Amino acid sequence: MSSDAGRPDEPGGPDESGPRGGPGRPDEQPASVFPLPEPPSASTAEPPPAAPGAPVEGYQPLGGRARRVRVALAAVAIVDIVAMISGVLQLRLLQRAQTEEISEEAASTNDLLYGGVGLVQVAAVVVTAVLFIRWFHRAYRNLGVLGGLPRYGAGWAIGGWFVPILNLWRPKQIANDIWRGTDPELPPGGAPARKGGQLPALFALWWGGWVISNLIDNVAFRLTLRAEELPELISSTQVNLLADGFEIPLALVAALVVSRTTGRQDERAAQLGAHGATSAGRGGAPGATHLGGAAVPSGGGASGS
């Protein structure tokens, strides 16, 4: 049989299973019956979601400053306890002096102890005040970054403590703004209320205690400056004992305020980081924070009461 029909290299031979370009060519795929989606262009592609807990740009954590404040408050409480012991010893000595003569050595020892403890007390209070105000100032500066609405410039978180009369309420207003403006349950871009809203009873206890403590300290200081006779010395010692005893639980309350506020800001920052919120620098008004597409002023100067 010499027929050429069976040659495999001839077109149309029996080994060719289909027409040119058909299924017989393994290097060419048939067109799909289901159209494939086109890849997204660079202009329409969505950015990858932020990793949970991603840092919020511009947020300054309060942990380090908060720890230093708590340590200082604990030191103040310890020094106040020592001052109360010293005050009780002086009170007994003064009461004895009303009925019997006190040796010069006993009087000098008491004066040295009572005066030395008083100086340490003043130093501890000054250091604690500096550390607390540094923490307070940073917490207020964080407010705009975390989506809050500060009513005043950040400088008021420092100056508000030193202006007579005004210092009876301005720092408390700032503390209220910090608490309300860093609510972790507030959605990104949501504006917190400047008035109203639930505040912890701890805040009222802390601020009321601070005002009362300052009034007692003021009275004790004036009595101490004027005290010369035994009855006056006894009265000033008693009021100083009252002031010291009042400051011990107040230091604990202040430490709780610092801890809860710090934890609240960290929780709010973590929530915004999980939603990919970023701070200023993408256009809009200078000093504005962009949260969920809304620009929120991060500086002071906003009006409100």
Sequence and secondary structure as in RCSB ss.txt:
>XXXX:A:sequence
MSSDAGRPDEPGGPDESGPRGGPGRPDEQPASVFPLPEPPSASTAEPPPAAPGAPVEGYQPLGGRARRVRVALAA
VAIVDIVAMISGVLQLRLLQRAQTEEISEEAASTNDLLYGGVGLVQVAAVVVTAVLFIRWFHRAYRNLGVLGGLP
RYGAGWAIGGWFVPILNLWRPKQIANDIWRGTDPELPPGGAPARKGGQLPALFALWWGGWVISNLIDNVAFRLTL
RAEELPELISSTQVNLLADGFEIPLALVAALVVSRTTGRQDERAAQLGAHGATSAGRGGAPGATHLGGAAVPSGG
GASGS
>XXXX:A:secstr
   STT TTSTT TT  SSTTSTT TTS    SS       TTT       TT   TT    HHHHHHHHHHHHH
HHHHHHHHHHHHHHHHHHHHHHTTS   HHHHHHHHHHHHHHHHHHHHHHHHHHHHHHHHHHHHHHHHHHTT   
SS TTHHHHTTTSTTGGGTHHHHHHHHHHHHT TTS TT    SS S   HHHHHHHHHHHHHHHHHHHHHHHHH
H  SHHHHHHHHHHHHHHHHHHHHHHHHHHHHHHHHHHHHHHHHHHHHHTT B S SSSSTTEEEETTEEEE SS
     
